[in-house]
Amino acid sequence: MKSTNGQPPSEQKYVQQHLANERTYLAWIRTCIAVAGLGFLAAGLTFNSAYGEKAHVFAVVAGMGSLIFALSLLLAATHEYRSKRRDINEEVFRASRLAVNLTLGFMLVLFVLLFVLAGFMLFG
């Protein structure tokens, strides 16, 4: 059964929740863009510099890792958005575990790589 504006009645009933879900999804998208930018920054720090070969390797690993993380986070956020949409219509609540745990794990690894890179840049 469709309503007059083409949306299922359950989606009209929970408009505020669906709008909040969309805002959360867009926040995850902004986070993905920021993480990808961090990767380009890390890779660019040693691009035209006299730092050692190890610093270049860590910069590339940190850069590629953050791009992989951004893509993984984008996929996880999309999955969470679709799951939340279904859960809202079914009047069920499930906490977001996938995107949060993925973010925690990747950020820990990324910060370690960036700290090692900073150590190479500061102490040779």
C-alpha positions as CSV (number, residue, x, y, z in Angstrom):
1,M,0.0,0.0,0.0
2,K,1.4,3.4,-1.1
3,S,0.6,6.8,0.3
4,T,-0.2,9.8,-1.8
5,N,3.5,10.9,-2.1
6,G,4.8,7.5,-3.1
7,Q,6.4,6.5,0.2
8,P,5.3,3.5,2.2
9,P,3.2,4.5,5.2
10,S,5.8,3.2,7.7
11,E,8.4,5.6,6.3
12,Q,6.1,8.6,6.7
13,K,5.4,7.5,10.3
14,Y,9.1,7.8,11.2
15,V,10.2,10.7,9.1
16,Q,12.3,12.2,11.9
17,Q,14.2,9.0,12.5
18,H,14.8,8.5,8.8
19,L,16.1,12.1,8.5
20,A,18.4,11.5,11.5
21,N,19.7,8.3,9.8
22,E,20.5,10.2,6.7
23,R,22.4,12.9,8.6
24,T,24.4,10.2,10.4
25,Y,25.2,8.6,7.0
26,L,26.4,12.0,5.7
27,A,28.6,12.4,8.8
28,W,30.2,9.1,8.0
29,I,30.8,10.2,4.4
30,R,32.5,13.3,5.7
31,T,34.6,11.2,8.0
32,C,35.6,9.0,5.0
33,I,36.7,12.1,3.0
34,A,38.7,13.4,6.0
35,V,40.5,10.0,6.4
36,A,41.3,9.8,2.7
37,G,42.7,13.4,2.9
38,L,44.8,12.3,5.8
39,G,46.2,9.5,3.6
40,F,47.2,12.0,0.9
41,L,48.8,14.2,3.5
42,A,50.8,11.3,4.9
43,A,52.0,10.2,1.5
44,G,52.8,13.8,0.5
45,L,54.9,14.6,3.5
46,T,58.0,12.7,2.2
47,F,57.3,13.0,-1.5
48,N,60.0,15.6,-2.4
49,S,62.1,15.4,0.7
50,A,65.5,14.0,1.9
51,Y,64.0,11.7,4.5
52,G,65.2,8.1,4.5
53,E,63.8,5.2,2.5
54,K,62.0,3.8,5.6
55,A,60.1,7.1,6.0
56,H,59.0,6.9,2.3
57,V,57.8,3.3,2.9
58,F,55.9,4.3,6.0
59,A,54.4,7.3,4.3
60,V,53.1,5.1,1.4
61,V,51.8,2.5,3.8
62,A,50.0,5.1,5.9
63,G,48.6,6.7,2.8
64,M,47.4,3.5,1.2
65,G,46.1,2.3,4.5
66,S,44.0,5.3,5.1
67,L,42.5,5.1,1.6
68,I,41.7,1.4,2.2
69,F,40.2,2.5,5.5
70,A,38.1,5.2,3.9
71,L,36.7,2.8,1.4
72,S,36.0,0.2,4.0
73,L,34.3,2.8,6.2
74,L,32.2,4.0,3.3
75,L,31.0,0.4,2.7
76,A,30.3,-0.2,6.4
77,A,28.5,3.2,6.7
78,T,26.3,2.3,3.7
79,H,25.5,-1.1,5.2
80,E,24.6,0.6,8.5
81,Y,22.4,3.2,6.8
82,R,20.4,0.5,5.0
83,S,20.2,-1.7,8.1
84,K,19.0,1.3,10.2
85,R,16.4,2.2,7.6
86,R,15.0,-1.3,7.7
87,D,15.2,-1.3,11.6
88,I,13.3,2.0,11.8
89,N,10.5,0.7,9.7
90,E,10.3,-2.5,11.7
91,E,10.5,-0.6,15.0
92,V,13.6,-2.4,16.1
93,F,16.8,-0.9,17.6
94,R,20.3,-2.4,17.0
95,A,23.4,-0.6,18.0
96,S,25.9,0.2,15.2
97,R,28.8,-2.1,15.8
98,L,30.4,-2.6,12.4
99,A,31.3,1.0,11.6
100,V,32.3,1.8,15.1
101,N,34.6,-1.2,15.5
102,L,36.0,-0.8,12.0
103,T,36.8,2.9,12.8
104,L,38.5,2.0,16.1
105,G,40.7,-0.7,14.6
106,F,41.8,1.2,11.6
107,M,42.4,4.4,13.4
108,L,44.6,2.7,15.9
109,V,46.7,1.2,13.1
110,L,46.8,4.4,11.2
111,F,47.9,6.4,14.3
112,V,50.7,4.0,14.9
113,L,51.9,4.3,11.3
114,L,51.7,8.1,11.5
115,F,53.6,8.2,14.8
116,V,56.4,6.0,13.3
117,L,56.4,8.3,10.2
118,A,56.7,11.4,12.5
119,G,59.6,9.7,14.4
120,F,61.4,9.1,11.1
121,M,60.9,12.7,10.1
122,L,62.0,14.2,13.4
123,F,64.8,11.9,14.3
124,G,66.0,10.7,10.9
